Amino acid sequence: RRPPRSTPKPSSAASDVYKRQVIDLVAVDIVANMIIASAAYQGDKKTLEIYHCGSSSRNPLKSGNCLHSMIKYLTDHKPKIMGNASPSLKLFKNETLYKAVFWIKRKFPALVLEIIGKVLQSETINDKAALYNKMLVRSSMLTEVFKYFSSHSWIFESSSTDRMNKYFSESDISTFPYDMKIVDWEVYNAYYVYGVWTFIGNEHLDPPFTTTQENIFHSKQYLTHSQSLFGDCKFVHEIGKLLDIKGTDLRILKVMEVAEVKKAMEKYVEKRKKELE
């Protein structure tokens, strides 16, 4: 469960305001793993706990660093749709200054193009001007929608993650990584843009890194627990594969050969021996 919205911290008028703003970004895989892990952790608790899955307090990501790392990837692996243009990003601390620059660099050229199209009565130019204006309207709408969130920092408390780290074994945590501390943001952001352009934009770009094993997740050492709590999940998954075998007798025979089943049978035999003594 995501935590309730925290108290926002208004941005100052400092020139590096966007570089210091912390955003809370969580990979959907991490959220899914947190749901599974928290259910296992909650199993023997008498009271219901609230589990927060967030990055702002575990592995803070600043909005300026996030945006610039994405642009760096697009600069190094330029999509064809950009042509000779180079991606760029400029953040403003003052909203009035932003609107003035936006009008000069975006709205004024669109207005000039629209006037030229009407004077020359060119359908091609008019269509381009209409498309450009449509893009500007959408851009302005996005800016307005996200203005409140982009002008504040959001910090979500997630102390439950520390308690879970002490409870689970290293094997469990590596199977279901749920701690945002393990994410390498520079690599993650680059792959995020790569995925958007490749699978949504349908334009194949080179991967951000050429190594065979990208370090999206940092290696972390956690306190161990005596037993893997997710062993049963793996056991059920492996047993499920046996359903493809034809013949009930053969299935039973295969199940009886599984190590977990043998251990359970041995424990049962020992228990019965003690009861009969």
Summary of the structure (lengths in Angstrom):
residues: 277
radius of gyration: 27.5
end to end distance: 50.8
largest distance: 105.8
contacts: 674
relative contact order: 0.13
helix: 59%
strand: 4%
